[in-house]
């Protein structure tokens, strides 16, 4: 089944709607969606390696725009939308504890979450709800998300065939590792905050 999903993703990654899909997933992942855009970015770059730069730009821009949505949810819709999302990720009670600290050091937190598997959407909502400086938020989001997506895309461009072969040979192991990192990121939210 995993092989069929992989093959389907690879075939979809080369369709004319793939870039729109990548932008959409990148956008919603930064504010509410739990699956990272790497799930589309990786097969898209592997399918058309010469588009690595374009795909990294799309992914980064859409992700930063989505982060602004997360910021807006925290700033303007915290009670109706932000609190339930934070509750879903187990962070509603932690909010009051970290608000003061976050306004001083939150830029580093956003940068960390933008680069790692840590759930970025939690910090985009925290940033808006606590009133983190918007210019700081945007700057670290651009740097962090850009670093992450450009590095992934460039590595796939540079070492594409061996990486594709490695992925196809070790699909089960890589899927398990991806799920451990994804779940670990969500679990880290509970312990960090």
Order of alpha helices (4+ residues) and beta strands (2+ residues): alpha-alpha-alpha-alpha-alpha-alpha-alpha-alpha-alpha-alpha
